[in-house]
Amino acid sequence: MLQSQLFTKTSKDAPKDEVSINAKLLSRGGFVDKTMAGVYSILPLGNLVLSKIENIVRQELNAIGAQELLMPALQPKEIWKKTGRWNDLDVLFKVTSRFKSEYALGPTHEEVLVPVAQKFISSYKDMPISVYQIQTKFRDEARAKSGLLRGREFRMKDLYSFHTDEQDLDEYYQKATKAYQNIFVRLGLNSILTEASGGTFSKYSHEFQVEIPTGEDVIFICKKCNYGVNKEISKDGKCPKCLNIGEQLKTSEVGNIFKLNTKYSKPFDFMFSDDKGEKQFVIMGCYGIGTTRALGTIVEVHNDKDGIIWPKAVSPYDVHLLSLQPDDKTVRMETDKIYKALQKGHHTVLYDDRDVRPGVKFADSDLIGIPSRIVISKKTLDKQSVEIKERRSGKVEIIKIQNLKL
């Protein structure tokens, strides 16, 4: 991609109303644009990162047998009345059409999915089964803040599983837990499995928390058990496993999982025939990851004074290629040649071909945060070489063009 044609521009200054690190750096780097509090446009650079995050999520969920679908965001009032959440869920966006029909904008999808699942699950032979979607969600948050960490419109992956009994749910719950841990490792996030309240969903749940200095949550982590407990349900900070007092940390939640049991199957009379022909309520679990929230959390964790430092797995491009004298015919020709060779070698490349000062290019490259930077100039070409800099370590190497791994 030629940077001169990129549908975004960097900025020296962050929007004045942004406080969080992720909002400042993503806005300055041209990854997002704020429409209003809690609502952002994800620009091309940001969408490349988000797509990589969501593909990692897909790969790990597909590996445990989950199937992807897509459900509507616009949902009728009647299904929300059945579960009682039309009146009880305070973050529910409610919409009235010009024909006076009332709808909800989906903050979650239990109410939609259960009636769908009823059409296909009627016997114990139909389970276990799990489905997921990655979709835009809407929640009327009282205080939308912290950039992508808490929004009113955001992307989320929600997975739902259906089971014949609690033992079967427990087994899948462990599979999902492992899949989540794999996802966060691949995203470059050190997640902490944390016991928490289930809120509107269940009595208890598990969260995946990531330590950040500006985190909204406070947890106690037991280093012995590598297990956390949310401060909201453990005022004394004792580990649920060994009863040791844990270390207090400020964190941000990047995922959560719940054992729903029959909470949503009962209101819809969602039953199946067991192996004796007797009717039983379907047991359910649900598992969420905010993918835009994960994007923001990655930036909160991976940054320095100069900008973002993307983990390789989610970087918008593999290489940032800088031509320091694009108006020089030889420099331009050699840079174009390397650009094409990198692409032929299946590397994704952001090619800074702009006619701006080298200092501007270096500053923008650090801000955007692509892991590897290749610099080509008259000086390097005189030595038939290129300069390569690693964004994370700052290590600089001069490599002969003929030795460049393309």
N, C-alpha and C positions, 0 to 999 in steps of 0.2 A: 504494500500500500504506500503510495506517495504521500508524504506528510503534507505537501502543499495542497493536496486534494481532500484531505481528511475533513469530515464534517464536524469540526470542533476546533477550538483554539485554547491554548493554555492562558492562564492569567497569573499575574504576580500577586494579586490580592484575592483573598477569599471573600464571599458575600458577608456583609457586616452582621447579618442575623444568624450566622452559623457559629456554633461553639465547639462542636465535637471535631476530633481529628479527622474522622472519616469524611464528614461533610465538607470540611475545608479542603482537604487534599483531593477528593473526588471532583469537587467543583472546580478547583484551580487547574487540575489536570485535564479537564474536559471529558470526564467520564459520566457525569450526571448534571442535570440542570433542575433547579428547584422551581416548581410551579406554585406551590403554597406549602404551608406547614404540613409535614408528613406525606407530601406527594412530590415525586421526582420523575422527570424524564430520564430514562437510561439511554445515553448517547452511544454512538457506534463503538467507541473504545470500551465503555462500560458493558455494553451488550456482549462483546466478545468474552469478557471475563465472566459475566453471568451465565452465558451459554456453557462455558467450560465447567463452572460450578455445577450446573444442572445436569450436565452429561455425566459427571462423576457420580452424582446422586443416582441417576438412572442405572449406571453400570452396577453399582453395589446393590441396588434393590432388585434389579433383574436377576442378579446372582443368587438371591434367596427366593426366587420364584414369583415375585410380585409382577403384576401386569399393569401397564399404563393405560389410563383412560382420560377423558376430559369431561368435566361436568359444568353445568351452567352457573354463572355468577348471579344471574337474576332468578330469584326463587320465590314461589308463591307463599303468601302469609299462612295458608292453611297448614303446611307441613311444619312450620315453626310453632304454630298454636298446639299441635299434637304433642310436642315435647315440652311445652310450657316456656320455651325460650323466647317467644315473641315478646313477652313482657319482662322476662327475668334477665335476659342478656343485655347488659347496659351498653355494650359497644356495637350493638346491631344497628346498621344503617337501614332505615325504612324509607321506602319510596312509594308514592301514590301516583298512579297514571292519570291521564286526562279522562279516562273512563271510570275513575274512582276505585280501580283495583289496587290492592296493596301488595307490595313485594318487599323482600329483603335482598340486600346486596351481600353475597355470601362471605362471612368471616371464617367459615368452616363448612364441612359438607356432609355431616352425619345425616341431617334431615333429608338431603337429596339422595344419598347413596342407599340408605336402608330400603326405601320403596323400590329402587332399581334392583337391589340384591334379592328382594323377595320374589322377583320374577324368575330368578335362576337358581336359587338355593331353596330346596324343599326337603332334602334327605341328608342323612349323615354322610352319604357317599359323595355329596357335593363339596365337602369341607375336609381339611382346611383349604382356604383360598384367600388371596390378598390382592388388592388393587390399589393403585396410587395415581395421583395427578400432580402436575406442577402448573399452578394457575395464579392469577391475580386475586387477592383477597382484599376485603374492605372492613375496617374496624374503626368505629367512631371514638378514637382515643381522646381522653380528656386533655392530655398533654403530649402531642406528637413532638418528639424531640430527638436529639442525638443522631441526626442525619438518617441513615438507613437502618439504624438500630431500633427505632420505634416509629412506624409510619401508620398513616390512615389507609393508604393503598400500597400494597406490597406483593411480592411474589412469594409463594409458599408451596412446598411439597407436602401433601398430606396423604398418608398411607393408611388403609383400613384392612383389618384382617377379621376373618369369620371362622368360628370354631365350634366344635360339639361340646367341649367341656373346658374347665379351667386348666387342666393339665396340658391340653393341646395348646391353649393360649400361652401358658408359661413357656413352653418349648419355642413357640414362634417369637415370643417377646425376647428371649435370649438371642435368637438369630438376628432380630432387628437391632438389638443393642450392639451386637458385634458389627453389623453392617454400618451402623451409625459411627462407631469408633473408627472403622476403616475410612469412611467418608471424610471425617474431620482430620485424620492423619494426612490423607491425600490433599486436603485443602490447606495444609500447613498450620492447622490449629490444634493446640494441645488441650483436648476436651477433658473435662472432669465429670464423671458420672455422679449425679447429685440427687439425693432423695428430696422430694418436695411435695407440697400440697397439690392435689389434682384440680383445684379450683372448681369450675363449673362442670368438669368432665368426670372426675372420680375422686375418691377420698385421698389417694396418694398417687404420685407419678414419679417419673425420673426425668431430670433435666440434664442436658449436656452443656456445661458452663465453661467459659474461657476467661482466664484472668486478664483483665484490662484495668488500668488505673482509674478510668472514668466509668466503670461498670455500674449499672443500676441495681444489680443484685449483690447481696452479701452472703457468702457461704462459709462454712467451716469445713476444711479438708483434713482428713486423717491421712498422714503420710504413710502410716503403717499399712492401712488397707487400700490406699489410693481411692478413697471414696469420700464424697462430699455430702453435706446436708445443708439445705437452705435455711438461713437464719429465721425465716418466717415460721418454720415448724419446729425449730430447735433453738430456743433462747439460750440454753447452756452450752451449746456447741459440742455435745457429745456425739461420737461416732456411733451410728446405729448397729455397727457390727462388733466393735470391741470396747465401746464406751469410753475410749480415750477422748480428751478434749482436743479438738482440731484447731488448726491455724486459720485465722479469719482472713478472707480474701474478698476483694471487689471484683465482680465478674459480670459477664454478659451472656445471657442464654442464647445458644445457637440451635438447639433442638430439644424436643420433649417427647416422651412416650407415655401412654396411659393404658391401663387395663379397664376398658369400658364395661366389661361383663355384659349385663342385660339392660344397661341404662337407656339405650336407644332401640333395642329390639322390643322391649315391652310396650312402649307407647304405640308402636306400629303393629303389635301382635305378630311379630316376626318369629315364626316357629319352624321347626323341622321335625321329621320323623326319625327317631333313633333306630338302632338295630333290632329293637323289640317292637317297632311299630308305634311307639308312644311319642306323643308330642312334647317337645322341649323348646325353650327359648334359645335362640342363637346367641353365642358368646362372642363379644367383639373386642378388638383392640384398635387403638389409633396412634399414629406416629407422625410428628410434624417436624419439618425443617424450614425455617425462613431463608430462602435462597438469597434474597436481596439483603437480608440481615447478615447472612454469612459473608456476603461481599463486603459490607461495612466493617464487620468484625475483623476480617483479614487485614484491612487497611489499618485498623486500630492497633493490631499486633505487629504488622510488618511495615514499619516506616522509620525514617530518621529526619533530621532537621531539613534535608533537601527535598524530601518527597516520599512517594510510595516505593516499596521494595516488594514486587510481586513474587510469590512462590512460582516456580517454573510451571507447575501443573495448571495454573489459572491465569498466567500472564496473557495480556491481549495479543502479544506477538512474542516469538522466540528471540528475535534479534532487533535491535535498533541500529540501523545503518546510517551513519552521518557523513555527508560530503561537506567538507569545510570550505571548499571553493567551487561551488556548483557552476559558476560562470567560466571556469577554466576548462577548456575542451578536453584535455588529457585526464584531469581529475574526474570530470563527468563521465567520460567514456569508461574508465577503469571502475568507477563506482557502479555504473549501470551493469557492467559485466559481472561484478561480484553479486549484485542484487539478483540478477537472473540465475546465476549459479546456485545461490542460496535457495531460491525458490525451487529450482530443479531438484535440489537435495532435500525437498520436503520441509524446509524451514519456513515459518511465517515471518515476514520482515516488514517493519515500518521503516521506510526509507525517507530520511530527512533531506529532501532536495531543495528546501527553501533557501532563498537568497537573503539570509540574515547573518548577523555576526556569530562567530564560533561560540562566544560566551553564552549567547541566547540558546543555541542548540544544546550545549552541555547542560545548562540549567533546566531546560525543558525535558531532556532525556532523564535527568535525575528525578524530576518531578513525576513524570509518567511511570518510571520504575520498571521498565523491561529488563529482565535479568542480565542480558549480555549486550554490550555496546561495541560496535566496530566503527572506528574513525579512519577516514581516508582523506589525505591532504597532499599538497605538493611535497611537504616534508617527508611524509611516510613513503610516498611513491619514489622519491629520490633514492630510497633504500630498498625499493621493491617490496615494501612491507605495509602492514596495517597495524593500528593500535587497537587492542581489545581490552575492555574494562568490564569487570564483574560488578554489577550494581550492589550486591550485598556486601562483599568483602572489600570492594574498592581496589582490588588487585588489578594492576595494569601490565600487559605484556605487549611487546613488539614482535610480531610474527611475520615471517616471509609469506608473501601472497601464495607462493607455490606450496607452502606447508599449511595453509588455511584449510580446515576441514569444512568442506562445502556440501 
